[in-house]
Amino acid sequence: MSGERWFTSPVGVLVSSLIAVILWGSALPFIKLSYQHLGIGSHDLFAQWLFAGYRFALAGLLLILLSYMLKPRGQKIPKIPAGRLSMLALLQTLLQYILVYAALGLGSGITMSIIAGSTSLFQLLAVRWMERTEKLSARKWIGLLLGFSGITVMGMAQGNELRLVFGLAELLMLLSALSGGVGNVLARREAAVEPVISLTGRQMFWGGLGLLVLGCASGNPIPFEWDLVGVGMLLYLAIVSAGAFALWNMVMKYNEVGKVSMYLFLTPLFGVVLSSVWLGEHISLWALVALSLVAASILLVNRQRKVAAS
């Protein structure tokens, strides 16, 4: 089966999207585990950004190498202009993860995982604003609002109570979701010119270099005491980034944004479960309510797709 046939088939979209969101869901709690192992403090932003720079520069190099291994012999890989690549790297890697890493240092893995799901909302709004080609049915908007309601409930949940809690960590994560949503739509547009693997690798590499430069502003480019566990954590996170972004950008390239965005609401599901398992964070009753709303949004949109196909 060719790449296009796989990424447009129902099974291909489902499997690829699930793998991407599982990888993303595992990343947020795993980053906090990496902080603990490497002794990165919650307020040490430069060390957090430096660690992120190592991660994304390495992920970008892995994808760039893969793109050259996959290209037909004797053919050149078409590339988008440097200015457009810089904008994509800024939105999809540099700005998004400046905010993500800062937010994770201040907030809980569970809450940050839930808020990260709002990328789906911003992605849909971005495609309506940037392309104006996709129409969203009332059912899709209802599904979107259900999913975002789950995120709102989680953002307000404290223990077994529900009250408005929206601090700096939550704001930073919400802004990162905005940057990621717009970046995803921009990557979809640029994938019409440059192959997804090459495009994702190049933007990730340059965004990672930007994070490295920012992290080095503290004056210490190697502040961590690396051991085999620390190197393994970095390698895992690099593979997560490379795999998740490459898969998701392929899904976005071949499908309408309104048909696949709801899968992003699954990212909090895996993030919450893994935060509970790996970090020992408590899953409150309201977290389960939030996840139920997210699941309902996905089921609603999937039902709409089946009706439309019949």
N, C-alpha and C positions, 0 to 999 in steps of 0.2 A: 504494500500500500504506500503511495506517495505521501510526502509530507502534507500537501494541501488536502488530500482526501482524508488523511487521519485527523487533521485539525479542524475539519468541517463536519466530520461524522459525529453523531451523538455520543458514541462511546469514546471517541478520541477527545472531544471537548470535555466530557465528564472526567475521564482518567487524567488528562493533562492538567485540568483545573484543580482537581483534588490533590495531585502531587504538589502543585505550586503552592496551594494554600496550606497544606500540611507542613511544607518546608518553611513558609513564612511564619506559621503559627509556632513552630518549634524555635524559631530564631529569637523571639523576644525573651522568653525565659532563659534561653541558653546564653544570651548576652549577659544577663544578670549573673548567671553562674560563672561566666568568664570574668566579670568584674570581681566577684568574690575570690576566685582562684588567683588572679593576677594582682590583687590588692588595689583595685581602682576604686577610689572613693566616690560617693554619690555626688559630690560637688566638684570633683576634679574633671572639669569639662575638657581640658586640653588632652588629658590622658585618654578620655573616652573617644574624642575625635581622632586621636592618633591611632588607637586600636581599630576604629572604623576605617581609617585610611588604609592600614595594612590589609584589612579584610577585603575591601572593594578593589584595591589595586591588584591584589592577588586573584580575585574572582575575574576581573577584567582580563588579566593575562591568560588565565585558563581558557576563557571563551575565545579570545583572539587566536590562541594556538589552535583551538578546535576548529575555528572557521577556516584556517589555512589548511588543516588536515582534510576538511570536507570539500573544499572547492575543487572543481574539475581541473585536471592538469592543463597548464597552458593558458588558463583563463584568469583574468584579473577580477578582484572583488570590487564591484562598484561601491563608492563611498559618498556620503553626503558631505557638503561643504563644512569647513571647520567652525564657522559661526553657528550653524544649525546644530552641529554636534555639541558645541559648548553649551547651548541653551538646554539641550536634552540632558547633558551631564549635570548641569546645575539643578534642574528640577527633579530628575529621577534618582540621583545619587547624592550630590553634594548638599543641597539645601534640605532635602527630605531627611537625610541621616544626621545632619547637624542637629536637627530638631529631635529625631528619634532617640539618639543616644543621650542627649540632655534630659529628655523626658523620662527615660528608663532609670536614670540615676536618681530621680526624685520621686517616682511613683511606683506602685506595685505592678508586678508582671501581669496579673489578671486584669486590672483596670486598663493598663496600656494596651493589652491585647484586644480588649473589646473596642476601645476607641479607634484602634487602627483599622477596624472594619468599616469606618466611615469613608475610607478610600473609595468604596463602591458608589456612594452618593456623589462625591466630588468628580469621579470619573464620568458618571452619567451627565452631570451638569456641564462638565467641560466639553463633552462631545456635542452637546446641544449648542454650546456657545461657539466652539471652534469650527465645527463642520456643518451644522444645521442640515444634516442629511438624514439623520435617524429620527423616526417618530416613536415616541414612547406611549404605549396604550395606558388607559386608566388602571388596568390591572397591574401593569409593571410599576406605575407610580405608587399604587397602594402597597405592593410588595416592598418597594424601596422604603416607604415610610414605616412599614412594620419593622424592617431591619434596622433602620435608624432609631426607631423607638427603643429597640433592644439596647442599642449603644447608649442612648440617653438614660435608660433605667440603670444600666451598669455604672454610668458616670455619677449617678446620684446615690448609689448603694454604699452603705457603710455598715459592716456587720450584718445584722438581720433587720436593720432599719433602712428607711428610704428618705434621704434628705439631700438637698442640693449641695454638692461638693464639686467645685470646679476651680482648681488652683492652677499654678504655673505648669505643673507636669501635664495636666489634662489639656491645657491650651497648646502647649508645645506639640503634643501628639496629634491634636486636631489639625494644626497647621502643617504638620508633616504629611498627614493624610491628604490635605489639599494639594500640596506640592506633588505627592505621588500620583494622585488622580489625574492632574493636568499632564504630568510627565508620561503617564501610560498612554494617554490619547495622542500626545505628540510623538511618542515612539511608534504608535500604530501608523501615523501618517508617514513618518520617515522610512518605515519598513517597506514602503512601496518603491523605494529607491535602492536601499542597501539591505542585504540579507540580515535577518534578525540576529543570528548568532554574532556576526561581525559588529553590527550596530550596538547590540547590548554590551558586548565586550569592550568596545572602544569608549562608549559613554561611561561605563562603570570604571574603567581604568583611569580616565581623566578626572572623573569625580572623586575617585579614591586618592589620586595625587593631590587634589585640592584639600581633602580632609587631612592628608599627611602634612601638608604645608601649614594648615591651620593648627594642627596638633603640635607641630614643632615650634610654634610661637612661644611656648612655655620655656624654651631653651634646652629641653632634654629630649632628643629624638628617640632614645631607647630607655624609657623609664621602667620597663617591666623586667622581672626576673623570669626568663623563659625556661621552661622545662618541657618534657615530652607531652605532658597533659596540656599545658598552655598552647604549645604548637598544634596539638591535635584539635583543640577548641577553635583556634584560628582557622585551621584548614577546613573544619566542618562548616563554620560560618561562611567561609569563602565559597564552598561548594553549594551551600544553601542559596547564597545570593546568585551565583551563576546559574544554577538549575532553575530556581523559581522564576527569576526575571526572564530567562530565555524561553521557558515554557509559556509563561503568561503573555509575553510579547508575541509569541507565535499564535496563541489562541486569539489575541486581540487583532492580529493582522488579518485573519481569515473569517472573523465573525463580527456581527453587529455588537456594538458595546452594550446595548440594552439587553441582549440575549445572554451575555456571559458575566456581567458585572455582579449579579447576585451571588456568584460563587465566592466572591471576596468576603461576604459576610460569614463564610465558614472559617476564615482565618482566626477570628476570636474564639470559636469553639475549640480548636486545637490549642490555641494559646492559653486558654483558661485551664483546660485539662492538664496540659504539660506544666503550667505554672504551679498547679496544685501538686502534681507528682514530684517535680524536680525541686521546687522552692518551698514546698510545704505550706503554700498559701491556702487559706480557707476559702472554699466555695460557698458563698452565702445563698440563702433562699432567693434573694433578688437576682443573683447572678444566673440562677437556673431560669427565672422568669425571663430575663434578658435573652438568654440563649434560646428559649422557646419562641420568642418573637422573631429572632433571627431565622430559626428553622422554618417558621411559618412563612416568612417572606420568600425563602427559596422554593418551598413547595408551591406557593401561589404562582410564582413566575413559571416554574416548570409545568404546572397544569395548563397555564395559558399557552405555552409552546405546543403542548400535545393537542389542544383543541384546534389551534391554528393549522396544524399539520393534517388533521383529519378531514 
